[in-house]
Amino acid sequence: MDSVSIKAILFDLDNTLIDTAGANRRAIQKVEALLGARFGQDDVRKIYKGFELKLLQETYDPSGSVGIDQNTRLEQLAIPDPVQALLEDLRETHKLLLLTNGVAQTQWEKIKAVRCEELFHAVVVGGEHTEEKPAPSIFQHCFSLLGVGPQNCVMVGDSLDTDILGGVNAGVRASVWVNANGRDVPPGASARPDYTITTVLELPKILSALK
């Protein structure tokens, strides 16, 4: 390894710091249970499928054209205590930035719900910018906000197509893939991570290796 120091860490939000996919599943199950007390099974299935479709569209559709009451999902979201403790420790030695794609209103509702804004030196929501991850422009914006160069940064996220590809193209010192399911990098993956971990709690060992 060269002697360039790691001064900043860029974190993805969904399924990196918070279990958005799990919260979605729990929200759908809760809605299904509530509906089951009021409607017949066939009606429940129809409503349930519609709710599931809208939730998925809201999560992945960058147009933001789908709007539903998110309270059921938001109440399921939280940053686990060990992850919060890790961020608090890292904040003492590194500049931390939260970089998340998605509709601005939706992402800010999640950020406020988990009360994580104060853990970061800066928060960048892709929906508020012309381009989102993996576009180099939004990473350059992050570097500028923190006053660091890409070679001083690590990008941590769960998506090969946005977090890892974006970090690699932006020239970060290292890209760290949070691979909770233990799956292999697909042969045709858009980018290959420098490091793979199953949880962000393993990040300190990567940072030690980069010193």
Secondary structure, DSSP 8 states (H G I E B T S, - for coil): --S----EEEE--BTTTB-HHHHHHHHHHHHHHHHHTTS-HHHHHHHHHHHHHHHHHHHH-TT-------HHHHTT----HHHHHHHHHHHTTSEEEEEE-S-HHHHHHHHHHHT-GGGSSEEEEGGGSS--TT-HHHHHHHHHHHT--GGGEEEEES-IIIIIHHHHHHT-SEEEEE-TT-----TT-S---SEEESSGGGHHHHHHHT-
